[in-house]
Amino acid sequence: MEHRSVFINLSNHPSHLWSDAQREAATRLGEIVDMKFPTIDASASDDEVAQLVKESVDAVMELAATAQVTVHVMGEMVFTHRVVCELKSHGLRCVASTTERVVTTNDDGTKTSAFRFERFRDY
């Protein structure tokens, strides 16, 4: 059976809002599949976070059963760390997006920041 390659975007930033450069880089790693990043309340207990991690990992593993997956994980740091550790323990590649911060000073002295995608970096 031939496996397809899938690039799972587990972040709060849907791929349709990415720059062309980021979408192209992701597509080189597989078909982009957006996966909803859970809302994690600041007051959530460890058990609640663990349940969200389990649900996300289970969803990724379901796709990994029929595809070679790379998982882009960006978001709340503890959740991200736990998801990445768990996925890597299953041999899955996990990446983060890196950006260059571009600051422009306006005529009135205010500064505007924009973030330009540079590359995906392995965890």
C-alpha positions, 0 to 999 in steps of 0.5 A: 500500500502506498502511503501519502505524505501529510503535513499536519498543521496543529496551530492557531494559524490556519494554513489558508492565512499563511504566506505563499512561502510557508504554504509552499514549504509545507506542501513540499513535506506533504498535503496540508491538513489543518488540525484544530489547536485546542483552547487551553484555559490558563486555569486548566489542571494538569489532568485537563491538559493531559486529556487535550494532549491525548485527544490531539495525539490520538487524532494525529496517530489516526492519520499516521496509520495511513500516511507519512506525517510531519506535524507542525506544532505551535501554541501554548507551550506546555501543551506543545511540549507534551504533544511533541514529546509524545509524537516523537516517542512514536517516531513522528517528525515534529516541526516549528515555524521560524520567522524573521521579525521585520520592524518598520518605524512609521512617520509618527514614531510608532513601530509596526512589526510583521513576521516573515516566514523563514523555514520549518525547524525540527523539534 
